[in-house]
Amino acid sequence: MTVSKANQTKRLHLLDTSGVLYVIGIGVWMIFVSCSGASYPVSVSSSNESGFGFIQLVFYVAAFFIVGIANQREDPSGHYPLFLLATVCLGLTLLLNILYMNMPSVHMLLLCSAATLGAGTGLGYCQWFTIISTKSMHDVKVILVLGSLFSIVSCILLNRVSLDTSLTLSIYVFAPLSLILMWLNIRAERSGNSPPKKTDYVHTKMKTIMKDVSLPLICAMALVLITPIASVSYVDTSAIGISEDLLAQIASFVALACIFIIWFPRKKEISLPQFYCIFLPILASTVFITSFAVPSTHWAVLFLGDANILFVSLLMITTCLLSSRKLQTSPVAIYGIFGGCVYFSGLLQRTLQYFSDAYGFSMEPLTIAMFFLYMLMIPTFFLIVSRTKGRKRIVSEEGTVYLAREFSESCTAIAEEYKLSARQTEILRFLIAGRDVTCIAGALYLSPNTVRSYKKGLYAALDVHGKQQLIDLVEAKRQSFVEMA
C-alpha cells in the first residue's frame, strides 16, 4: 500500500525560504539554551547556593514528564498547545526577573524565575521536537548536527562573558526572538501543500512503549549517570591551561565531528546500546589509568564525559523518532518520557557536586567501582542486542510502515466498533499492510507464537475466518466512509 500524504515525512530544503527559517530558528533556540544553561549538563551558576540551578533543572525535567504523559493518548498535531505553554512560562520568567531587579530582597522571585525558565525551556524543546518529527530521518540528522554546532559555538563565545550577563541575554533577547521564530516555523508547517490533519496514531499503552525503548533508555541513563561521577572526581583542567567549560565545548565538537562522519560520509547507523558497549570500556579504562597517573592527565576523563553527553543527546532523539514511527504513536509522548528519565539522571551531578564541595571527600574509589560494575553488564547487553538484531523487522526509509489514510481510519473505526485491544489493533494494521507473522513479531518484539495467538483472537473478535475476509471487512468500512463523504 502507498504511504498517505498525512503520514509522509516532509523533506527539508535548506536553501529555500522555509529551510533557512527553520535553520535560523533552531540556531537561535540553541543559543538561548546555551545562555540559560537549561539543558544537561546545567552550568554551575553563581546563584547555585540559592538553589537557582537545581530548581531550574527540576522543572526542566518535570516539563518533559508532563508532556510525555499528557500526550500519550493524543498527539498535539496543531502544535499550538506546547508553544503557548512555553510562551507563558518564558513570559513569566521575564516578568519575575524584572520584579527581582526592583526587589532584590525578595529571594522567592529568583526561585520562581528559575522554575518558569526550566519549564519553558523543556516545553520549547518538546515543541521543536514536534516539528522535527515531521521531517525525514536524513533531515533530522542534518538539523541535529546544525543545532549542536550552533550550541557549541555560542557556548564558546559566551564563555567570555559573566553568567549574569549570559542569563540576561537569554531572558531579554534570545527567549523572545526564539519564540517568534518558533511561531513562524509553526505557521510555515501549517501552511504547507496539504492542510493540517490529525495524524493517525495508534493508542499504544505505556507498557508497550517502555518495552520498545527500555534497552536504549537503560543505556542512556547509565551513561548519563556515570559521567557526573567521573566529572566530580576529575575536575582538573589546570594542566592544559583552559577552563572546564571550554574543554567541554571542544569535546562536544570532536563528538559532533565523529557522529557526522558516521551518519553522512559513512552512512552508518549507531544505536544507544551499541554506543554504550563501545564507549563505556574506553571511559572505564581511562578512569582506571588516570587514577594511578599524575593529576595532569585527569582532563581526559572530563573530555570523554562531555563527548558522551552530546552522543547521548543526539542518539536519544533519533531513537525516539524511530520508535514512534514503528509503533505509530505520538513522537512527543515517547520523547517526553525518554528525555525526562535521561535528564532526571542528570540531577545526580548537582547532588554529587554539593556533597563533594561541602564535605571534601574524593569520589575516585566509587567511580572505579561503578565503572567495573557497568563493564560487567556489557555481555548482557551484547546478548540482548544480538537477539533483537537477528529478528526481521518492518523497515521502510524511516524504519516504519504506514497505511493509506483511508485504510488507517477504517482500522481505527473497526477497533472502536468491535472494542479491540491496543495490541489487536496493532496486529490488524500490520495484517492490512500485508505483513506476515514473522515480520509482525520482529516489529513488536514478540514471539511468532504470541503473534499467532493475537491473530487468532482478532479473527474471533471480528468473526472472520481468513485474511481475505479481514481485508473485505476493512474495505467495506472504507467504502462506507467514501459514500458518507
Protein Blocks (a to p, Z undefined) as FASTA:
>chain_A
ZZdfklpccdddfkbmklmmmmmmmmmmmmmmmmnopaccddddfklmnommmmmmmmmm
mmmmmmmmmmmmpccfkommmmmmmmmmmmmmmmmmmmmmmmmmlmmlmmmmmmmmmmmm
mmmmmmmmmmmmmpcfklmmmmmmmmmmmmmmmmmmmmmpcfklmmmmmmmmmmmmmmmm
mmmmmmmmmmmmbdcdddddddddfklmmmmmmmmmmmmmmmmmmmmmmmmmmgcfklno
pafklmmmmmmmmmmmmmmmmmmmnopacdfklmmmmmmmmmmmmmmmmmmmcfklmmmm
mmmmmmmmmmmmmmmmmmmmmmmmmnopafklmmmmmmmmmmmmmmmmmmmmmmmmmnop
afklmmmmmmmmmmmmmmmmmmmmmmmmmpccdddfkopacddfklmmmmmmmmmmnopa
fklmmmmmmmmnopafklmmmmnopafklmmmmmmmmmmmnopabfklmmmmmmmmmmmm
mmmZZ
